[in-house]
């Protein structure tokens, strides 16, 4: 009887040692991701909205490219989902993160979990 209990306990110990590392890996993988909501606007009208899952320390550009087809040069976005800037008419893409204007290019701005990125295609009046 003692032999059976010993074998049973050893089996349980081996099973736990196999399952525990797999569970820890899954938890680590989940904590390395962030969710970011992207909104596209043309002037003041919302034209698209997507929530994307990204790796920690991802940039605005990473998420934008994951959500839509993007054209960019030097980290600055010139077209999203076929909607292009028009330099002659002074119509440009600008973006905010959590409602605050950003003064760096989209490939430099790092994101955090639950950030909200809003891109607006509108006329520059400066």
Long-range contacts (C-beta under 8 A, 24 or more apart in sequence): 32-56, 34-58, 34-111, 34-112, 34-113, 34-114, 34-115, 35-113, 35-114, 36-63, 36-111, 36-113, 36-114, 36-115, 36-116, 36-117, 37-114, 37-115, 37-116, 37-117, 38-63, 38-64, 38-67, 38-117, 38-118, 38-119, 39-116, 39-117, 39-118, 39-119, 40-68, 40-80, 40-81, 40-83, 40-118, 40-119, 40-121, 41-118, 41-119, 41-120, 41-121, 41-122, 42-83, 42-120, 42-121, 42-122, 43-120, 43-121, 43-122, 47-83, 48-81, 54-111, 57-110, 58-110, 58-111, 59-106, 59-107, 59-108, 59-109, 59-110, 59-111, 60-95, 60-97, 60-102, 60-106, 60-107, 60-109, 60-111, 60-117, 61-105, 61-106, 61-107, 62-111, 63-111, 63-117, 64-106, 64-117, 64-119, 72-106, 72-107, 74-105, 75-105, 75-106, 75-107, 75-108, 76-105, 76-106, 77-106, 77-119, 80-119, 80-121, 83-121, 85-121, 89-123, 90-123, 90-124, 90-125, 91-121, 91-122, 91-123, 91-124, 92-121, 92-122, 92-124, 93-119, 93-120, 93-121, 94-119, 94-120, 94-122, 95-119, 95-120, 96-120
